[in-house]
């Protein structure tokens, strides 16, 4: 589609978009184009990452929609558009809350907010087909492109005034104008570099949050301990010399113990505390800090090794973790909960991983530490129901005040699980998110040649379209390999051999006695690739595979000087590679697809030979 291919022709500019605000406020929709969202007041949330603690409904009665108390909110006062369009967007977001999840709906809201400047002109409403195409072409990102297209198609399906059926059908199957190359480039950005892999693996081996002096095994409860010694026991090295005043205040507040009575005007660093108050508190803090560190470590390792969503990591249960020893081989497995609405009521997916990666041992250590935390009074024992694999952090008061109620073990929400992963990755010097770790797993599978079906199954996707970008990016990697081979001595020798043994036949030299070669490539008839002199030289019938063997260096093959037909063969071969990788149902690497690369190189060598021949003829 030319409107999408040439973005330089797009005249939609968001410069001066604020000039439309006054017109929007005065806008009165024409007869037949008025629309008002039938607000239900509250909406049930379709998919909740943590059903045991997430609210079941969202209040949508006002201009601010909020689900979790401390979570994100949808503020409609930040979107300034004409009333029919804004009301249609509210209905669309409400539909997504009810049929998918709050997170998906919130992401679409953010896209609306980002693209609103190019939607503000009230004089062009209702949009014509040409204007809709221009709006699609003006989208800066693929996710904004998808949101706008899905919104228009959905609104037309709901018979909202201003949205036309013929336009919806026209744009329904339009792909992102970035194209395959753009998708592949974007997808490969998520692949971790070798240095990132090394840094992350080294940090994942660290199960202790920090180094600290061991606590004394025996001590007099009434003995005094200085703040400098407290800082050293907490792992601050040289004590107060490395701390700011705010850090000292924080430590004193967390200790929740009174200093031994000192002189008036005494500085913080000169105060002393009872060891009977301080040592038990520090002991509990060490346990809590290690729990938090191990939790973040495990969450990041799960994302890096298995590629689940942050919501799936948050939803894992302790009972779903198993250790298996089979014929002397030890491996671990864990139930990964389904987080799509279509899987409601279905069992979790069991994923296996080897003992060698160390993830299973860390989970075992973490579970044992949780039991110790319960014995120390940091957590209550869970009386009934599934026990979350990962615990949300307990408050500071639970560390330091034994007389206070113990913290209840709660499951982290999706956003917090994503923060655990990103925080631990930053600790390793790797600035990656949970989404990027997930994409990294998918791309590594695609690079290894695994089928699109298997990648979709691993990522819990219901459509192959969601994983095609990874497959195409893997093919892009093989194209880089082809370029490297093209510079290789063996490839150049193959071209030189063709120059000496293969004579290009001009089309004008074809006679009625010429055996013209035609064949089938990727279910398509390719005719007139060249002539065969086997019969003319007294040879018998050819028993080799036509087309593939011809380009593979057959001495009887004389390619025609028409480069176009050889380009058709090349495109058909490359399309067959894509088809094999995308549609194979095998769970093993699709090695057959990569054997085609040799044939592709052969065809490219012939194309190079024909182009050299044509250049010589023109000189």
C-alpha positions as CSV (number, residue, x, y, z in Angstrom):
1,X,0.0,0.0,0.0
2,X,1.7,3.2,-1.2
3,X,0.2,5.4,1.5
4,X,2.0,3.3,4.1
5,X,5.1,2.7,2.2
6,X,6.1,6.3,1.7
7,X,5.8,8.0,5.1
8,X,7.5,11.1,3.7
9,X,4.3,11.9,1.8
10,X,2.2,11.9,5.0
11,X,1.1,15.4,5.8
12,X,-0.1,14.7,9.4
13,X,1.9,16.8,11.7
14,X,1.4,17.0,15.5
15,X,2.9,20.5,15.4
16,X,0.3,23.0,16.7
17,X,-2.1,20.3,17.8
18,X,-3.1,22.4,20.8
19,X,-4.7,24.8,18.4
20,X,-7.5,22.4,18.0
21,X,-8.3,22.2,21.8
22,X,-10.8,25.2,21.6
23,X,-12.5,23.7,18.6
24,X,-12.8,20.4,20.4
25,X,-14.5,22.0,23.4
26,X,-17.0,23.8,21.2
27,X,-17.6,20.7,18.9
28,X,-21.2,19.7,18.5
29,X,-21.6,16.4,16.6
30,X,-23.8,16.5,13.5
31,X,-27.1,14.6,13.4
32,X,-26.4,10.8,13.2
33,X,-22.8,11.1,14.4
34,X,-23.5,11.5,18.1
35,X,-22.4,8.7,20.4
36,X,-22.5,8.3,24.2
37,X,-20.8,5.4,26.0
38,X,-23.3,3.5,28.1
39,X,-21.3,3.5,31.3
40,X,-22.1,0.5,33.4
41,X,-20.5,2.0,36.6
42,X,-18.3,-1.0,37.3
43,X,-16.7,-3.6,35.1
44,X,-15.5,-7.1,35.9
45,X,-11.8,-7.7,35.2
46,X,-11.4,-10.5,32.7
47,X,-7.9,-11.7,33.7
48,X,-6.5,-11.1,37.2
49,X,-2.8,-12.1,37.7
50,X,-3.5,-12.7,41.5
51,X,-7.1,-13.8,41.9
52,X,-6.7,-14.2,45.7
53,X,-5.9,-10.5,46.2
54,X,-6.7,-8.5,43.0
55,X,-10.1,-6.6,43.0
56,X,-12.7,-8.4,40.9
57,X,-14.2,-5.1,39.4
58,X,-13.1,-1.7,38.3
59,X,-15.0,1.5,39.0
60,X,-15.5,3.2,35.6
61,X,-18.1,5.7,36.7
62,X,-15.9,8.8,36.7
63,X,-13.1,10.3,34.6
64,X,-10.4,8.4,36.6
65,X,-10.5,4.6,36.4
66,X,-8.3,2.8,38.9
67,X,-8.1,-0.9,39.7
68,X,-5.5,-1.5,42.4
69,X,-5.1,1.1,45.1
70,X,-1.4,1.6,44.5
71,X,-1.4,0.7,40.7
72,X,-1.8,2.6,37.5
73,X,-4.9,4.7,36.6
74,X,-6.7,5.6,33.4
75,X,-7.2,9.4,33.4
76,X,-9.6,10.4,30.6
77,X,-9.1,14.1,31.4
78,X,-5.6,13.7,29.8
79,X,-7.1,12.9,26.4
80,X,-8.6,15.9,24.6
81,X,-10.6,14.7,21.6
82,X,-14.1,15.3,20.2
83,X,-16.8,13.6,22.3
84,X,-17.9,10.8,19.9
85,X,-14.3,9.7,19.4
86,X,-13.4,9.9,23.1
87,X,-16.6,8.1,24.1
88,X,-15.8,5.3,21.6
89,X,-12.3,5.0,23.1
90,X,-13.9,4.6,26.6
91,X,-16.1,1.8,25.3
92,X,-13.1,0.1,23.6
93,X,-11.0,0.3,26.9
94,X,-14.0,-1.0,28.9
95,X,-14.3,-3.9,26.5
96,X,-10.6,-4.8,26.9
97,X,-10.8,-4.6,30.7
98,X,-13.7,-7.1,30.7
99,X,-12.5,-9.4,28.0
100,X,-8.7,-9.4,28.4
101,X,-7.1,-7.7,31.4
102,X,-6.5,-4.4,33.1
103,X,-2.9,-4.4,31.9
104,X,-3.9,-4.8,28.2
105,X,-6.5,-2.1,28.5
106,X,-4.1,0.3,30.2
107,X,-1.5,-0.2,27.4
108,X,-4.1,0.7,24.8
109,X,-5.1,3.8,26.8
110,X,-1.4,4.9,26.8
111,X,-1.3,4.4,23.0
112,X,-4.4,6.6,22.6
113,X,-2.8,9.2,24.8
114,X,0.4,9.1,22.7
115,X,-1.4,9.4,19.3
116,X,-4.1,11.9,20.3
117,X,-2.3,14.9,18.6
118,X,-2.8,13.5,15.1
119,X,-6.5,12.7,15.9
120,X,-7.5,16.2,17.1
121,X,-8.7,17.9,14.0
122,X,-12.5,17.9,14.3
123,X,-13.0,19.2,10.8
124,X,-12.1,15.8,9.2
125,X,-14.6,13.8,11.3
126,X,-16.0,11.4,10.2
127,X,-12.8,10.1,8.6
128,X,-12.6,9.2,5.0
129,X,-10.7,6.1,3.8
130,X,-7.8,8.2,2.6
131,X,-7.6,9.9,6.0
132,X,-7.6,6.6,7.9
133,X,-4.8,5.4,5.7
134,X,-2.9,8.5,6.5
135,X,-3.5,8.1,10.2
136,X,-2.2,4.6,10.0
137,X,0.9,5.7,8.1
138,X,1.6,8.4,10.7
139,X,1.8,6.0,13.6
140,X,5.4,6.1,15.0
141,X,5.4,2.6,16.6
142,X,4.1,-0.8,15.7
143,X,2.0,-1.1,18.9
144,X,0.3,2.3,18.3
145,X,-0.4,1.2,14.7
146,X,-2.0,-2.0,16.0
147,X,-4.0,-0.2,18.7
148,X,-5.5,2.3,16.1
149,X,-6.3,-0.4,13.6
150,X,-7.9,-2.7,16.2
151,X,-9.9,0.2,17.6
152,X,-11.3,1.2,14.2
153,X,-12.3,-2.4,13.3
154,X,-13.8,-3.0,16.7
155,X,-15.8,0.3,16.7
156,X,-17.2,-0.5,13.3
157,X,-18.2,-4.0,14.5
158,X,-20.0,-2.3,17.4
159,X,-21.9,-0.1,14.9
160,X,-20.5,3.1,16.4
161,X,-21.4,6.1,14.2
162,X,-18.5,7.5,12.1
163,X,-16.8,4.1,11.5
164,X,-17.4,2.6,8.1
165,X,-17.6,-1.1,7.2
166,X,-15.7,-0.7,3.9
167,X,-12.9,1.1,5.6
168,X,-12.7,-1.5,8.4
169,X,-12.4,-4.3,5.8
170,X,-9.8,-2.3,3.9
171,X,-7.5,-1.8,6.8
172,X,-8.1,-5.1,8.7
173,X,-5.3,-7.1,7.2
174,X,-2.9,-4.2,6.5
175,X,0.5,-5.1,8.0
176,X,2.7,-2.7,10.0
177,X,4.5,-0.4,7.4
178,X,7.9,-1.1,9.0
179,X,7.7,-4.5,7.2
180,X,9.6,-7.7,7.8
181,X,13.0,-6.2,8.0
182,X,11.9,-3.6,10.6
183,X,10.2,-6.4,12.7
184,X,13.3,-8.5,12.5
185,X,15.6,-5.7,13.4
186,X,13.4,-4.7,16.3
187,X,13.1,-8.2,17.6
188,X,16.8,-8.9,17.5
189,X,17.4,-5.9,19.8
190,X,16.0,-8.0,22.6
191,X,18.7,-10.6,22.2
192,X,21.3,-10.4,25.0
193,X,24.8,-9.8,23.9
194,X,27.6,-12.2,24.9
195,X,28.8,-9.7,27.5
196,X,25.3,-9.3,28.9
197,X,24.9,-13.1,29.1
198,X,28.2,-13.4,31.0
199,X,27.4,-10.6,33.5
200,X,23.9,-12.0,34.1
201,X,25.1,-15.6,34.7
202,X,27.8,-14.5,37.1
203,X,25.4,-12.4,39.1
204,X,22.7,-15.2,39.1
205,X,25.3,-17.4,41.0
206,X,25.3,-14.9,43.9
207,X,22.7,-16.0,46.4
208,X,23.8,-13.7,49.3
209,X,22.7,-10.1,49.2
210,X,25.9,-8.7,50.8
211,X,28.9,-9.6,52.9
212,X,28.6,-8.9,56.7
213,X,30.4,-9.9,59.8
214,X,28.9,-13.0,61.5
215,X,26.8,-12.2,64.5
216,X,28.2,-13.3,67.9
217,X,27.0,-16.7,68.9
218,X,26.9,-15.7,72.6
219,X,26.7,-12.3,74.1
220,X,25.5,-10.5,77.2
221,X,22.0,-9.0,76.5
222,X,22.8,-6.0,78.7
223,X,26.2,-5.3,77.0
224,X,26.5,-2.1,75.0
225,X,27.2,-2.0,71.3
226,X,28.1,1.2,69.4
227,X,26.5,2.4,66.2
228,X,29.8,1.9,64.4
229,X,29.7,-1.8,65.3
230,X,26.0,-2.0,64.3
231,X,26.9,-0.6,60.9
232,X,29.7,-3.1,60.5
233,X,27.3,-6.0,61.4
234,X,24.9,-4.7,58.8
235,X,27.5,-5.0,56.1
236,X,28.4,-1.3,55.7
237,X,32.2,-1.9,55.8
238,X,33.9,1.0,57.6
239,X,30.7,1.8,59.5
240,X,29.5,5.3,59.9
241,X,32.3,6.8,57.7
242,X,30.5,5.4,54.6
243,X,27.1,6.6,55.7
244,X,25.2,9.8,55.3
245,X,23.2,11.3,58.2
246,X,19.9,10.0,56.6
247,X,21.3,6.5,56.5
248,X,22.1,6.6,60.3
249,X,18.6,8.0,61.0
250,X,17.1,5.2,59.0
251,X,19.0,2.5,60.9
252,X,18.0,4.0,64.2
253,X,14.4,4.1,63.2
254,X,14.5,0.5,62.0
255,X,16.2,-0.7,65.2
256,X,13.2,0.5,67.2
257,X,15.3,0.4,70.3
258,X,16.3,3.2,72.5
259,X,19.9,4.2,72.9
260,X,21.7,3.9,76.3
261,X,21.3,7.2,78.1
262,X,24.1,9.5,77.1
263,X,25.2,13.1,77.5
264,X,23.1,16.0,76.3
265,X,24.0,17.0,72.7
266,X,25.6,13.6,72.1
267,X,26.0,12.7,68.4
268,X,24.4,9.7,66.9
269,X,27.7,8.0,66.3
270,X,28.6,8.2,70.0
271,X,25.5,6.4,71.2
272,X,25.4,2.8,72.4
273,X,22.6,0.2,72.3
274,X,21.7,-3.0,74.2
275,X,23.0,-6.1,72.4
276,X,19.9,-7.9,73.6
277,X,17.8,-5.6,71.5
278,X,20.1,-5.1,68.5
279,X,21.4,-8.6,67.7
280,X,18.0,-10.4,67.3
281,X,16.8,-7.5,65.1
282,X,19.9,-7.7,62.9
283,X,19.5,-11.5,62.7
284,X,15.9,-11.0,61.4
285,X,17.0,-8.4,59.0
286,X,19.7,-10.7,57.5
287,X,17.0,-13.3,56.9
288,X,14.6,-10.8,55.4
289,X,17.2,-9.3,53.1
290,X,18.3,-12.7,51.9
291,X,14.7,-13.6,51.2
292,X,14.3,-10.5,49.1
293,X,17.6,-11.0,47.3
294,X,16.8,-14.7,46.5
295,X,13.3,-13.8,45.4
296,X,14.6,-11.3,42.9
297,X,17.4,-13.7,41.8
298,X,14.8,-16.5,41.2
299,X,12.4,-14.2,39.4
300,X,15.1,-13.0,37.0
301,X,16.5,-16.5,36.5
302,X,13.0,-17.8,35.7
303,X,12.5,-15.0,33.1
304,X,15.9,-15.5,31.6
305,X,15.7,-19.3,31.4
306,X,12.0,-20.1,30.7
307,X,10.5,-16.8,29.4
308,X,7.2,-16.6,31.4
309,X,5.3,-13.4,31.8
310,X,5.8,-11.4,35.0
311,X,2.2,-12.3,35.9
312,X,2.9,-16.0,35.5
313,X,6.0,-15.7,37.8
314,X,3.9,-13.9,40.4
315,X,1.2,-16.6,40.1
316,X,3.6,-19.6,40.7
317,X,2.9,-21.8,43.7
318,X,5.3,-23.6,46.0
319,X,3.4,-26.9,45.5
320,X,4.1,-26.7,41.7
321,X,7.8,-27.0,42.2
322,X,9.2,-30.5,42.0
323,X,12.6,-32.2,42.0
324,X,12.8,-35.4,39.9
325,X,15.6,-38.0,39.9
326,X,15.3,-40.4,36.9
327,X,17.9,-43.0,36.3
328,X,20.5,-41.0,38.1
329,X,19.7,-37.8,36.3
330,X,18.4,-34.9,38.4
331,X,16.1,-32.2,37.0
332,X,13.5,-29.9,38.3
333,X,10.1,-28.8,37.1
334,X,7.6,-26.1,37.9
335,X,4.0,-25.4,37.0
336,X,3.7,-22.2,35.0
337,X,0.1,-20.8,35.4
338,X,-1.9,-19.9,32.4
339,X,-2.6,-16.2,32.2
340,X,-4.8,-15.9,29.2
341,X,-8.6,-15.7,29.5
342,X,-9.1,-18.6,27.1
343,X,-7.2,-20.9,29.6
344,X,-9.4,-20.1,32.6
345,X,-10.0,-23.3,34.5
346,X,-7.3,-25.2,32.7
347,X,-4.3,-26.7,34.5
348,X,-0.9,-25.0,34.6
349,X,1.8,-25.9,32.1
350,X,4.6,-27.9,33.6
351,X,8.1,-26.7,32.5
352,X,11.3,-28.7,33.1
353,X,14.8,-27.4,33.5
354,X,18.1,-29.1,34.2
355,X,19.9,-29.1,37.6
356,X,23.0,-27.7,36.0
357,X,21.7,-24.2,35.6
358,X,21.3,-23.9,39.4
359,X,17.8,-22.5,39.4
360,X,16.3,-25.5,41.1
361,X,18.8,-25.4,44.0
362,X,18.0,-21.7,44.6
363,X,14.3,-22.4,44.8
364,X,15.0,-25.1,47.3
365,X,17.1,-22.8,49.4
366,X,14.4,-20.1,49.2
367,X,11.7,-22.4,50.4
368,X,13.8,-23.5,53.3
369,X,14.5,-19.9,54.2
370,X,10.8,-19.1,54.1
371,X,10.3,-21.8,56.7
372,X,13.1,-20.3,58.8
373,X,11.5,-16.9,58.5
374,X,8.2,-18.3,59.8
375,X,10.0,-19.9,62.8
376,X,11.7,-16.5,63.5
377,X,8.4,-14.7,63.5
378,X,8.8,-12.7,60.3
379,X,5.8,-14.4,58.6
380,X,2.6,-16.1,59.7
381,X,2.3,-19.7,58.6
382,X,-0.3,-20.0,55.8
383,X,-3.2,-22.0,57.2
384,X,-4.9,-22.9,54.0
385,X,-4.8,-22.4,50.3
386,X,-1.9,-22.5,47.9
387,X,1.4,-21.1,49.1
388,X,2.9,-18.5,46.7
389,X,6.4,-19.5,45.5
390,X,7.6,-15.9,45.8
391,X,6.6,-13.7,48.8
392,X,6.2,-10.0,48.6
393,X,8.5,-8.1,51.0
394,X,7.6,-7.7,54.6
395,X,7.6,-4.2,56.1
396,X,10.5,-2.8,58.2
397,X,8.4,-3.1,61.4
398,X,8.2,-6.9,61.1
399,X,12.0,-7.1,61.0
400,X,12.7,-5.1,64.1
401,X,9.7,-5.3,66.5
402,X,9.1,-8.8,67.7
403,X,6.1,-7.7,69.7
404,X,4.2,-6.5,66.6
405,X,1.9,-8.8,64.6
406,X,3.7,-11.0,62.1
407,X,3.5,-10.2,58.3
408,X,1.1,-12.4,56.3
409,X,2.7,-14.1,53.3
410,X,1.3,-12.4,50.3
411,X,1.7,-13.0,46.6
412,X,3.5,-10.2,44.6
413,X,1.4,-8.4,42.0
414,X,2.5,-8.5,38.3
415,X,4.1,-5.0,38.4
416,X,6.2,-5.9,41.4
417,X,7.3,-9.1,39.8
418,X,8.5,-7.1,36.8
419,X,10.3,-4.7,39.1
420,X,12.1,-7.7,40.9
421,X,13.4,-8.9,37.5
422,X,14.5,-5.5,36.2
423,X,16.1,-4.6,39.6
424,X,18.2,-7.8,39.7
425,X,19.2,-7.4,36.1
426,X,20.4,-3.8,36.8
427,X,22.4,-5.2,39.7
428,X,24.2,-7.4,37.1
429,X,24.8,-4.4,34.8
430,X,22.2,-5.6,32.3
431,X,19.5,-3.0,31.6
432,X,16.8,-5.4,30.5
433,X,13.1,-5.9,31.4
434,X,11.0,-9.0,31.9
435,X,9.5,-8.5,28.4
436,X,13.0,-8.4,26.9
437,X,14.0,-11.6,28.7
438,X,10.9,-13.2,27.3
439,X,11.7,-12.1,23.8
440,X,15.3,-13.3,24.2
441,X,14.1,-16.8,25.0
442,X,11.8,-16.8,22.0
443,X,14.6,-15.6,19.7
444,X,17.1,-18.1,20.9
445,X,14.6,-20.9,20.1
446,X,14.0,-19.4,16.7
447,X,17.7,-19.1,16.0
448,X,18.1,-22.8,17.0
449,X,15.5,-23.7,14.3
450,X,12.6,-24.6,16.4
451,X,9.1,-24.4,14.9
452,X,6.8,-21.5,15.3
453,X,4.3,-23.8,17.0
454,X,6.8,-24.7,19.7
455,X,7.8,-21.1,20.3
456,X,4.1,-20.1,20.6
457,X,3.5,-23.0,23.1
458,X,6.5,-21.9,25.2
459,X,5.4,-18.3,25.3
460,X,1.8,-19.2,25.9
461,X,0.6,-17.5,22.7
462,X,-2.6,-18.5,20.9
463,X,-1.6,-17.2,17.5
464,X,1.4,-17.9,15.3
465,X,1.4,-14.3,14.2
466,X,2.7,-13.3,17.6
467,X,5.9,-15.3,17.0
468,X,6.5,-14.8,13.3
469,X,8.8,-11.9,13.9
470,X,11.2,-14.1,15.8
471,X,11.3,-16.7,13.0
472,X,11.8,-13.9,10.4
473,X,14.6,-12.4,12.6
474,X,16.2,-15.9,12.7
475,X,16.1,-16.0,8.9
476,X,17.7,-12.6,8.9
477,X,20.5,-14.1,10.8
478,X,20.9,-16.8,8.2
479,X,21.1,-14.0,5.6
480,X,24.0,-12.5,7.5
481,X,25.6,-16.0,7.3
482,X,25.1,-16.0,3.6
483,X,26.9,-12.7,3.2
484,X,29.8,-14.1,5.2
485,X,29.9,-17.2,3.1
486,X,29.8,-15.0,0.0
487,X,33.2,-13.6,1.1
488,X,34.5,-17.1,1.8
489,X,37.1,-18.6,-0.5
490,X,35.0,-21.7,-1.0
491,X,32.1,-19.7,-2.3
492,X,34.3,-17.7,-4.6
493,X,35.9,-20.9,-5.9
494,X,32.3,-22.1,-6.7
495,X,31.7,-18.9,-8.7
496,X,35.0,-19.3,-10.5
497,X,34.1,-22.9,-11.3
498,X,30.8,-21.8,-12.7
499,X,32.6,-19.2,-14.8
500,X,34.8,-21.9,-16.3
501,X,32.3,-24.7,-16.7
502,X,29.0,-22.9,-17.2
503,X,28.2,-20.9,-20.3
504,X,25.4,-18.4,-20.2
505,X,22.9,-18.8,-23.0
506,X,21.4,-15.6,-24.5
507,X,17.6,-15.9,-25.0
508,X,18.1,-14.9,-28.7
509,X,20.1,-18.2,-29.3
510,X,17.2,-20.5,-28.3
511,X,16.1,-22.8,-31.1
512,X,13.4,-25.4,-31.4
513,X,15.9,-28.1,-30.5
514,X,16.9,-26.4,-27.2
515,X,15.8,-28.3,-24.2
516,X,14.3,-25.5,-22.0
517,X,14.4,-26.3,-18.3
518,X,11.3,-25.7,-16.1
519,X,10.4,-27.0,-12.7
520,X,8.5,-26.6,-9.5
521,X,9.8,-24.5,-6.6
522,X,7.6,-24.0,-3.5
523,X,4.5,-25.1,-5.3
524,X,5.1,-22.6,-8.1
525,X,6.0,-23.3,-11.8
526,X,9.3,-21.7,-12.8
527,X,9.8,-21.9,-16.5
528,X,12.7,-21.0,-18.7
529,X,15.6,-20.9,-16.3
530,X,18.1,-22.2,-18.9
531,X,18.9,-24.8,-21.5
532,X,20.2,-28.4,-21.0
533,X,22.6,-30.0,-23.5
534,X,22.5,-33.5,-22.1
535,X,20.6,-34.9,-25.0
536,X,22.6,-33.0,-27.6
537,X,25.9,-34.4,-26.2
538,X,24.6,-38.0,-26.2
539,X,23.7,-38.3,-22.6
540,X,20.6,-40.2,-21.3
541,X,17.6,-38.9,-19.4
542,X,18.4,-36.8,-16.4
543,X,17.8,-38.6,-13.1
544,X,18.5,-35.7,-10.8
545,X,16.1,-33.2,-9.2
546,X,15.4,-30.5,-11.8
547,X,16.2,-26.9,-10.9
548,X,18.0,-27.7,-7.6
549,X,20.6,-29.9,-9.4
550,X,20.9,-27.5,-12.3
551,X,22.0,-24.6,-10.1
552,X,24.2,-26.9,-8.1
553,X,26.9,-27.0,-10.7
554,X,25.6,-29.4,-13.4
555,X,27.9,-29.2,-16.5
556,X,24.9,-29.6,-18.9
557,X,23.1,-26.5,-17.5
558,X,23.3,-23.2,-19.4
559,X,21.4,-20.5,-17.6
560,X,19.6,-17.9,-19.7
561,X,20.7,-14.4,-19.6
562,X,17.4,-13.2,-18.1
563,X,18.2,-12.3,-14.5
564,X,14.5,-11.9,-13.7
565,X,13.7,-15.6,-13.9
566,X,16.6,-16.5,-11.6
567,X,15.4,-13.9,-9.2
568,X,12.0,-15.7,-9.2
569,X,13.8,-19.0,-8.3
570,X,15.6,-17.3,-5.5
571,X,12.5,-15.7,-4.1
572,X,10.6,-19.0,-4.3
573,X,13.4,-20.8,-2.4
574,X,13.5,-18.1,0.3
575,X,9.7,-18.2,0.6
576,X,9.9,-22.0,1.1
577,X,12.3,-21.6,3.9
578,X,9.9,-19.2,5.7
579,X,7.0,-21.6,5.1
580,X,8.9,-24.6,6.5
581,X,10.1,-22.8,9.6
582,X,6.7,-21.1,10.3
583,X,4.4,-24.0,9.6
584,X,6.4,-27.0,10.8
585,X,4.6,-28.8,13.6
586,X,7.8,-30.6,14.8
587,X,9.1,-29.9,18.2
588,X,12.7,-30.6,17.0
589,X,14.9,-28.0,15.2
590,X,13.7,-27.7,11.6
591,X,17.1,-28.4,10.1
592,X,15.5,-29.0,6.6
593,X,14.9,-25.3,6.3
594,X,18.6,-24.5,6.7
595,X,19.7,-27.1,4.1
596,X,18.0,-24.8,1.6
597,X,20.6,-22.2,2.3
598,X,23.1,-24.1,0.1
599,X,20.7,-24.0,-2.8
600,X,20.0,-20.3,-2.2
601,X,23.8,-19.7,-2.4
602,X,24.0,-21.7,-5.7
603,X,21.2,-19.6,-7.2
604,X,22.9,-16.4,-6.1
605,X,26.2,-17.6,-7.6
606,X,24.4,-18.1,-11.0
607,X,22.8,-14.7,-10.7
608,X,26.2,-13.2,-10.2
609,X,27.5,-15.0,-13.2
610,X,24.6,-13.9,-15.4
611,X,25.0,-10.3,-14.3
612,X,28.7,-10.4,-15.2
613,X,27.8,-11.8,-18.6
614,X,25.3,-9.1,-19.3
615,X,27.7,-6.4,-18.2
616,X,30.3,-7.7,-20.7
617,X,27.7,-7.8,-23.5
618,X,26.8,-4.1,-22.9
619,X,30.5,-2.9,-22.9
